[in-house]
Amino acid sequence: MAHAEQGERATPAALNETGFLRKFIRHITGTLEDVVGLHESNGFVATVAQRMGEQINETYRQSMGLERLNPQHVTEVFIDLQKQINGNFSVTHEDEEKIVITGCACPFGKDVVDRPSLCTMTSNMLAVIAAENLGYAKVSVEKSLARGDSCCRIVMYLKNSAEAARAEGREFFQS
């Protein structure tokens, strides 16, 4: 890289706030996965996601003027949140027992590839919001861009049903 003349700024073309933060988070999760393993890394990221989910949930409740969100509100929050963080996800199925979210663009962009713990971040944030308002949630990441799938498919179980019990995932309860 050529040195900048005195008074000029040397700025890499692809470096901006979003790109920097994505790379930073990618390196943090990669280091965690390499040093402590995927399971422990997921646990750490899940703790961060819990805190973020609680904060985001409170922000939505306040902005909507509600003490608790009903299932329709929870779905609306999922859609709005994904739009705000450029997730390009949509709700493809919704009933009283589950919400299915699919998408082909991740908020972490291409930096999510080979970083499955980043899926933990976004999916667990949504699960916290669901559980805090509806009493229970179990999140199952069936497909993931991070794992090399062509899209993501996240099933958010809202009831502790037989189907939810069979699904692989993490359970959340209202605090």
C-alpha positions in Angstrom: 0.0 0.0 0.0 1.4 3.4 -0.9 2.0 5.9 1.8 -0.3 8.9 1.9 1.2 12.3 1.2 1.4 14.6 4.2 -2.2 15.9 4.9 -3.9 13.0 3.0 -5.7 10.2 4.7 -5.0 6.6 3.7 -8.4 4.8 3.9 -8.9 1.2 2.7 -11.8 1.2 0.2 -13.9 -1.4 1.9 -13.5 -0.2 5.5 -16.5 1.5 7.0 -18.3 1.3 10.3 -20.5 -1.7 9.4 -17.7 -3.5 7.6 -15.3 -2.9 10.5 -17.8 -4.2 13.1 -18.7 -7.2 11.1 -15.0 -8.2 10.7 -14.4 -7.5 14.4 -17.3 -9.7 15.5 -16.2 -12.4 13.0 -12.7 -12.4 14.5 -14.1 -12.5 18.0 -16.3 -15.5 17.3 -13.6 -17.2 15.2 -11.1 -16.8 18.1 -13.7 -18.1 20.6 -14.5 -21.1 18.4 -10.8 -21.9 17.9 -9.8 -21.4 21.5 -12.7 -22.8 23.6 -14.6 -24.7 21.0 -17.9 -24.3 19.2 -20.1 -25.4 22.1 -18.5 -23.0 24.6 -18.4 -20.2 22.0 -22.1 -20.6 21.4 -22.7 -20.4 25.2 -20.8 -17.1 25.4 -22.6 -15.7 22.3 -25.9 -16.9 23.7 -25.3 -14.8 26.9 -24.6 -11.7 24.8 -27.7 -12.4 22.7 -29.8 -12.8 25.9 -28.7 -9.3 27.0 -29.3 -7.8 23.6 -32.7 -9.5 23.3 -33.8 -8.1 26.6 -32.7 -4.6 25.7 -34.3 -4.8 22.2 -37.5 -6.3 23.7 -37.8 -3.4 26.2 -37.2 -0.8 23.4 -40.0 -2.3 21.3 -42.4 -2.6 24.3 -41.8 1.1 25.2 -42.1 2.3 21.6 -45.4 0.3 21.2 -46.6 1.5 24.6 -47.2 -2.1 25.7 -46.3 -4.0 28.9 -46.3 -7.3 26.9 -46.4 -8.2 23.3 -49.0 -10.6 21.9 -48.0 -13.3 19.3 -48.9 -10.9 16.4 -46.7 -8.2 17.9 -43.9 -10.6 18.4 -44.1 -11.5 14.7 -44.2 -7.8 13.8 -41.1 -7.2 15.9 -39.2 -10.1 14.2 -40.0 -8.6 10.8 -39.1 -5.1 11.8 -35.9 -6.0 13.6 -34.7 -8.1 10.7 -35.3 -5.1 8.3 -33.5 -2.8 10.6 -30.4 -5.0 10.8 -30.5 -5.8 7.0 -31.3 -9.4 7.6 -33.7 -9.8 4.6 -35.6 -12.5 6.5 -39.3 -13.1 6.3 -41.9 -15.0 8.2 -43.0 -17.9 6.0 -45.3 -19.6 8.5 -47.0 -18.5 11.6 -49.5 -20.2 13.9 -50.2 -20.4 17.6 -47.4 -23.0 18.1 -44.6 -21.7 15.9 -43.1 -19.0 13.7 -40.9 -20.0 10.8 -38.4 -17.4 9.6 -36.4 -17.9 6.4 -33.9 -15.7 4.6 -31.0 -15.6 2.2 -29.2 -12.6 3.5 -27.6 -12.4 7.0 -27.1 -9.2 9.0 -23.5 -10.3 9.2 -23.2 -10.6 5.4 -20.5 -12.9 4.1 -18.8 -12.7 7.4 -21.2 -15.3 8.8 -19.7 -18.0 6.6 -18.1 -20.7 8.8 -19.2 -18.8 12.0 -22.2 -20.8 13.3 -22.0 -19.0 16.6 -23.2 -15.9 14.8 -26.4 -17.7 14.1 -26.7 -18.1 17.9 -26.6 -14.4 18.2 -29.6 -13.5 15.9 -31.7 -16.6 16.6 -31.4 -16.3 20.4 -32.2 -12.6 20.4 -35.5 -13.4 18.7 -36.1 -16.3 21.1 -35.6 -14.0 24.1 -38.2 -11.6 22.7 -40.7 -14.4 22.2 -40.1 -16.0 25.6 -40.3 -12.7 27.5 -43.6 -11.9 26.0 -45.3 -15.3 25.4 -43.8 -17.3 28.3 -41.8 -19.9 26.2 -39.8 -20.2 23.1 -37.6 -22.9 21.6 -35.4 -21.9 18.7 -34.2 -24.4 16.1 -31.8 -23.4 13.4 -32.7 -25.9 10.7 -30.7 -24.3 7.9 -27.9 -21.7 8.1 -25.8 -19.6 5.8 -23.0 -20.0 8.3 -23.1 -23.8 7.8 -23.1 -23.4 4.0 -26.8 -23.8 3.4 -28.3 -21.7 0.6 -30.6 -19.9 3.1 -31.5 -19.8 6.7 -34.5 -21.5 8.2 -35.3 -20.8 11.9 -38.2 -22.3 13.6 -39.4 -20.5 16.8 -41.6 -22.8 18.8 -44.0 -20.9 21.0 -45.5 -23.8 22.9 -43.8 -26.8 24.5 -45.5 -29.2 22.1 -44.5 -32.7 21.0 -43.1 -31.2 17.8 -41.0 -28.7 19.8 -39.7 -31.6 22.0 -38.5 -33.5 19.0 -36.7 -30.4 17.5 -33.1 -29.8 18.2 -32.7 -26.4 19.7 -32.5 -24.2 22.8 -35.4 -23.4 25.1 -36.1 -20.0 26.6 -38.5 -19.2 29.4 -39.9 -15.9 30.7 -37.8 -14.4 33.4 
